[in-house]
Amino acid sequence: MTYVKRALVIATAMTVGIATAGYAEDGKILSATEITEMVSGNTLSGVFGEKNTRYAQRNHANGIAVIHVAGSPIRLAPWFVKEPDTYCEDWDKDGVLCYQIVQDASSGERRFVYSDGSSSPVVKVQEGFHPISLE
């Protein structure tokens, strides 16, 4: 199994029914409109998984994300936002992965929230398109 597939298998546990009760006090769950404003036309980057695998992606306004996961070739994945507050990516054979995004009330930092209620490390958002080479 490739590294990306292994990471995606872990990520398939993410679903729309996300347990975010623990985040209500510390941050705000972004609405569909806020998520679209955050990702559309911008570059997102960070790490995921137990091995802190790096990724960077450009989310184009036409609904296509150009994604680079460390150790894997760059790929295209459709992205979309579902009302009222869910971001999704279609990873083809690995399925559609959806999660919510929480913004910390004091720092403004954003994190993806997974189905088990855990969250990702901070997601870096850069306005516009930036290199995603991870070099």
C-alpha positions as CSV (number, residue, x, y, z in Angstrom):
1,M,0.0,0.0,0.0
2,T,1.5,3.4,-1.0
3,Y,2.1,6.0,1.6
4,V,-0.7,8.2,0.3
5,K,-3.2,5.4,0.2
6,R,-2.2,4.5,3.8
7,A,-2.7,8.1,4.8
8,L,-6.0,8.2,3.0
9,V,-7.2,5.0,4.6
10,I,-6.7,6.7,8.0
11,A,-8.5,9.7,6.7
12,T,-11.5,7.8,5.5
13,A,-12.6,7.6,9.1
14,M,-13.5,11.3,8.7
15,T,-17.2,11.9,8.2
16,V,-19.7,14.6,8.2
17,G,-21.0,13.8,11.7
18,I,-18.2,15.4,13.5
19,A,-18.1,15.6,17.3
20,T,-17.2,19.2,17.9
21,A,-18.7,19.8,21.3
22,G,-15.2,20.2,22.8
23,Y,-14.4,23.1,20.5
24,A,-17.5,25.3,21.3
25,E,-15.7,27.0,24.2
26,D,-12.3,27.4,22.4
27,G,-13.3,28.3,18.9
28,K,-15.9,28.7,16.2
29,I,-17.0,26.2,13.6
30,L,-16.7,27.9,10.3
31,S,-19.9,28.2,8.2
32,A,-20.1,27.0,4.6
33,T,-19.6,30.6,3.4
34,E,-16.6,31.1,5.7
35,I,-15.0,27.9,4.6
36,T,-15.5,28.8,0.9
37,E,-13.9,32.2,1.6
38,M,-11.0,30.6,3.4
39,V,-10.1,28.0,0.8
40,S,-11.2,29.3,-2.6
41,G,-8.3,30.8,-4.5
42,N,-5.8,30.2,-1.7
43,T,-3.0,27.8,-0.6
44,L,-3.4,25.5,2.4
45,S,-0.6,23.6,4.0
46,G,0.2,21.7,7.1
47,V,0.7,18.1,8.4
48,F,-1.6,15.1,9.0
49,G,-1.4,11.6,10.5
50,E,0.7,10.0,13.1
51,K,3.9,10.7,11.0
52,N,3.1,14.4,10.5
53,T,3.1,14.0,6.8
54,R,3.4,17.3,5.1
55,Y,0.9,18.5,2.4
56,A,0.3,21.7,0.5
57,Q,-2.6,22.4,-1.8
58,R,-4.1,25.1,-4.0
59,N,-7.9,25.3,-3.9
60,H,-9.1,26.8,-7.2
61,A,-12.4,28.6,-7.3
62,N,-13.6,26.1,-10.0
63,G,-13.7,23.3,-7.3
64,I,-10.4,21.6,-8.1
65,A,-7.6,21.3,-5.6
66,V,-4.0,20.7,-6.7
67,I,-2.6,18.7,-3.9
68,H,0.9,17.6,-3.0
69,V,1.4,15.1,-0.2
70,A,5.0,14.5,0.8
71,G,6.4,11.4,-1.0
72,S,3.7,11.3,-3.6
73,P,3.0,12.9,-7.0
74,I,0.9,16.0,-7.2
75,R,-2.8,15.1,-7.8
76,L,-6.1,16.8,-8.6
77,A,-9.1,16.4,-6.3
78,P,-12.5,18.0,-6.5
79,W,-13.4,20.0,-3.4
80,F,-16.8,21.3,-2.3
81,V,-18.5,22.7,0.7
82,K,-21.7,21.3,2.1
83,E,-24.2,23.4,4.2
84,P,-24.1,24.2,6.9
85,D,-20.4,23.8,7.8
86,T,-18.5,21.0,6.1
87,Y,-15.5,20.9,3.8
88,C,-15.1,17.9,1.5
89,E,-12.6,16.5,-1.0
90,D,-13.2,13.7,-3.4
91,W,-10.3,11.3,-3.4
92,D,-11.7,9.1,-6.1
93,K,-11.3,5.4,-5.2
94,D,-10.4,6.4,-1.6
95,G,-13.8,8.1,-1.2
96,V,-15.1,11.6,-0.2
97,L,-13.4,12.9,2.9
98,C,-15.3,15.6,4.9
99,Y,-14.7,17.5,8.0
100,Q,-15.4,20.8,9.7
101,I,-13.0,23.6,10.3
102,V,-12.6,25.3,13.7
103,Q,-11.1,28.7,14.2
104,D,-9.5,29.4,17.6
105,A,-11.2,32.4,19.2
106,S,-8.0,34.0,20.5
107,S,-5.3,33.1,18.0
108,G,-7.4,32.9,14.8
109,E,-5.6,29.6,14.0
110,R,-7.6,27.1,12.0
111,R,-7.8,23.3,12.3
112,F,-9.6,20.5,10.6
113,V,-11.8,18.5,13.0
114,Y,-12.1,14.7,12.4
115,S,-15.0,12.4,13.1
116,D,-13.6,11.2,16.4
117,G,-13.5,14.8,17.7
118,S,-9.7,15.2,17.4
119,S,-8.2,18.0,15.3
120,S,-5.3,18.4,12.9
121,P,-2.3,20.6,13.7
122,V,-2.8,24.2,12.6
123,V,-3.7,24.7,8.9
124,K,-1.7,27.4,7.3
125,V,-3.7,29.5,4.9
126,Q,-1.9,31.8,2.4
127,E,-3.9,34.2,0.3
128,G,-3.4,33.4,-3.4
129,F,-1.5,30.6,-5.0
130,H,2.0,29.6,-3.7
131,P,4.4,26.8,-4.5
132,I,3.4,23.4,-3.3
133,S,6.7,21.6,-4.0
134,L,7.4,20.8,-0.3
135,E,11.1,21.1,-1.0
